[in-house]
Amino acid sequence: MTKRSRRTHSPALKAKVALAAIKGEKTLAELAQQFDVHPNQITTWKSQLLEGAAGVFGQEKEKTEPKEAAVDLKGLHAKIGELTLENGFFVRRAHKSGIAERKKMIDRDHDLPIARQTKALGVARSSVYYKPRPVSAEDLKLMRRIDELHLEHPFAGARMLRDLLRREGVAVGRRHVTTLMKRMGIEAIYRRPNTSKPAPGHKVYPYLLRGVKIERPNQVWATDISYIPMRRGFVYLVAVVDVFTRRVLSHRVSIAMEAEICVEALKEALAKHDKPEIFNTDQGSQFTSLDFTGVLINAKVLISMDGKGAWRDNVFVERLWRSVKYEEVYLRAYDSVSEARASIGRYLAFYNERRPHSSLDGRTPDEAYFDIKETAMAA
């Protein structure tokens, strides 16, 4: 069996893909199809670009006056020899790259015919015109149904979801359900021993809300990330919620499930509102990251964390996800990330300002949050 050579990608391609991801107008699935790379690579390159961006504005290069150099024929011949060696080296290196990377080197606007380019790169000419398939419509439909079943039966794992789907006439295996659940960022919620391990280098904080009566705004905030289906692909929604009033204090829609959007949402909530006494999250790597917990530590906010997959996970945010999905997401079929971002933003404004809640005696989250807050301040 021939061992497949490791694919390498040029810095230019990585930068192009990372910039497209930062722009956020296409889902990870769409970008993966467009550039023929794995979604995880896109997320990694985006993070690397953001981390290295500050270096662009570092020390300026010293300006030197151009000097006229004398023509040196011996040096020119030596340079030609070097370029010949380099050309042979890069051709050999190109042949060691994966097919996908070599296909990216094809330039249809170059004077060199495509036939010559494909021959030099060792790529079949017919393969240049092949486009990888996106996430199939069947999988997107299946992911949406899994999401609905997860809302109805959050305790259901891959096996139970498989059985529920089979009872609906959907032939699917447990492993495929598991793969889709990981892509969606969901898992069964039930009481079990705390045997999960945090991401390397991430501290896990104790759960502080056991026996605590939550009875006022800004006493406890909570946050979570949820999968949002689209017509083609999917995005993720993160929200910061005041637990007592159910008010959404901030939110972000992103093509990737990463710490950056969680930090942005947290900073926005802290900037616009009084800080909470306790901030509760699960043990997802986005929330245990130093970037996220550091913001809370600097603000002198107590950090509380549910056990990963514990029965109490999402208790404070699950009602919001149910409302968002059944009253907004499942009634739409977003065609683009920008459309999803705008439409969800409008719904959350309605949710805060106009939607009455029975748990709030018929008041809206805004009325509960601001009215109770003003009453407490006046007292």
Steps between C-alpha positions, in 0.01 A plus 500: 500500500651832393526759778326824409734798503423782742325796341670837527345839433671820390503804732307695235220245497487490881474879515227509237294235678552662842390841370187347351425336837552828687264674260236248611273521196520126426463198726794272575340236277484742208860616552618139530333420168635812330863447604496119531632501858369360828289734720738445793788634291298813420441563870870448579618733224252767608636488855860516377423801282333686787787421736761618252315807377664731754838422349399681182514827694827424675838648427527675167762387259788734456489686174818475298600692197506287183849452368595432142687172472756429232410230247667177607466233232661236718253582777210491255595154378531384860155644572352319201649178632348565842158570349521181297574303816222680687256432216581130513473506878153662500376266227609205711343655809178562307487135402531406868197717581147365494288509187274770645795731569643449151163575345505835684820585311321489164460850357246511218602855407870421462664492158617145566224268372306304761613178333864596565425611855323175587783299345765688697305456822411138435125569511241347270353777287146370552538526877559875477134548416372279783327672793471324838148431619363717784328362806220297346141615518419170670752566777378859546143372528612229741693750713195720528286205615768394750498855634121488542515163675780624726283792612213263575714224657830654621587174678504304172843381386604382155344155542163632614498768230579233242208291624266800503601585144453140386147505642439797272624301203850651485768235441811626680777344707612592849846608385357739245271649764801538730696676225217744435450567871869589536475732201197666658665527841229312691505200734262316729428665833468274802638444848832318487835496681717801430766312304539751215828683456535867404712617210875489578601800710140603572386529861154368589316695770255349753123521466383784729123498452406189698235615751525865391167683459517730199268793575632818335652629175879490460527238773586223254574510128537192281618427147490220246550424129237345275495355147287698250400324172491690171380414151857409405723439799474625855631758746532528878325739737648601837296701750559652842183489710394651832363193677235667716335712228585280196628813323753446219779742588711437189538247221718405205443291186811330361600241242724325755457382857798682650601697809535831317126557450431401862752756624348768275149432629622500862685830460197662338271387783740633765539831315125560467377372838599472864722200564344186651597348831536153345551391138398142418616295198561138408848353460526560127851597391369838383398586858797344683751685280722757669372770264145448626561439870756781509231755415288381793795492739598856409139610556503325841210271407468156660521218245270197520518200269266208444653157453539410132189310396353534850126489553482871587676620181305763303236535773527878484522541123304204360170693514657769284623245243155342486337840439758609243475179300126438506398866462773613260755254360272211402262743327780633279746366249794739513683531168809673640683567824414871482131416466513265798685761706248776418188286545613351832592849619148623424345204681714550812398868507135385489575238767640763737266789428160357408468128576319440832617213723275305732792450740521880527126546569435604142776760485772518237865439592572872452221597739616249758866592469472879500190548719622273779846647473367859533278401795795344680715807438225733625465297819 
